[in-house]
C-alpha cells in the first residue's frame, strides 16, 4: 500500500510502471460510449497487462483553486460540519471565495459544485 494524505491505493511493486496516478486519460473516450456487440471485447486482460488507474473518475489534474477548496472542505468536514449553511458559513469565515471571488451562498455553492461535477463526470 502507498498512502497520499488519507487516500490509500494498492500499488503492486512489480507493476509500478503500469500505475496511472494523476488522472484517468481514458475517461473522455467513455463519455458517450456505445455498447459493444462482441461478448467480452475489451473486457478481458492478460494477467498483469492492464494499468492500475488510481483516479478512476478524474479526467484532468485539479487546478490550484480546486486543490485549495478541497483542502478547506476536508478541514470543515473534519470538524463534523456537514450541513450546507454551516459549510457555507465556514468557507466565508475562513476567507475562501467562489471561483469568481464572491462570498459563498447556499445557491452558488450548489451551482459551483454542479459545474465541478460536470467537469468530472460529464
Buried (B, 14 or more C-beta within 10 A) or exposed (E): EEEEEEEEBEBEEEEEEBBBEEBBEEBEEEEEEEEEEEEEEEEEEEEEEEBBBBBEEBBBEBEEEBEEBEEBBEEBEEEEBEEEEEBBBBBBEEEBBBEEEEEBBEEBBEEBEEEBEEEBEE
